[in-house]
Amino acid sequence: MISIRSLSKSYAAPEGKNIQALRDCSLDIASGSFTVFIGKSGSGKTTLLKLIAGLEQPDSGSVEFTMKQDGGTPKLGFMFQDPRLLPWLTVEQNLALAFPPTKNKADKAAVRNEIMRILSLTGLSDRAASMPHELSGGMAQRVALARCLCRNPAVLLLDEPLCSLDTFNRLHLRNELERLWQQLGLTVILVTHDIEEAVFFGDRIFLLNEGKHDGEIPVSLKRPRDYRSAEFQEHCRSIEGSLLLGARQ
C-alpha cells in the first residue's frame, strides 16, 4: 500500500551544518498491516513518519500510496506523543474540529451522531461533556485516538503515543489500539523505542539507526500476544541484539 523509495531528509543546524535525519530509506508497507519503526532517539523514526504523513517534505526520494480511498490518496490519522486537546473545549467539541463546519441542523445532528459512535467505539461515551483537565492521561490519549478516527482514516500513524503513560494505562491503551486496528481494518505505523511494545504490535519491525534503514524483523506470533511467553521474549532479545549491533557499527 505504501511504497517508500530512496527517502532522504536533512535539517539545518547551527554554524551552517546540516543534520542528516534520514538517508536513502526504502521499504514497503502492506495494506492492513501493523508496522513498527524502532530505534534510539535521533535514528530518524519520527522524521520518516512525518514524511509519510506529508508533514515534512523530503530532500529526495518519494512516498507513494498504491491503494486509493474514495478515488484519491488514502486519508491519514496522526497521533502525537501528547493529546494536544484544546483545554477550553469539551471532549465532544474537540472531536467536532475534525469535521468540516456545518450550518444546518441535519448536518450538525449527523456529525454529533458520528462523534458519539466513535466515542462509544473508544469506550468514552460517558465523557462527551468532560473538559480535558477532567481526564486522566490515558483517557486524554483515547480522546486523541478518537479524534484521529473521526477522519475515517485508512492509515493511522502513531508517534510514540503511549510513552508518557503509566504502566496500567499504557497496557490498557495497547489492547485498545490492537482491538481497533483489527476491528476497523486499518493500516497502522507505530514509532517507538520500546522493544516489548514493538513485539506486541508489529507484523514487521523496521530497525532504524543514524537515519538509515538497518534491517527488518518479521513477527509471526499469534494474537493476542503474551509478554511472558518464551517466543515473545526471544523476539525481544533478537531486536535488542540487532539494535545494539547497529549502535556499535
PyMOL commands that set and color helices and strands:
alter all, ss='L'
color gray80, all
select helices_A, chain A and resi 14-16+45-53+91-96+105-121+125-127+132-134+137-149+167-184+195-201+230-248
alter helices_A, ss='H'
color red, helices_A
select strands_A, chain A and resi 2-12+18-29+34-38+60-65+76-79+155-159+187-192+204-209+212-218
alter strands_A, ss='S'
color yellow, strands_A
deselect
rebuild
show_as cartoon
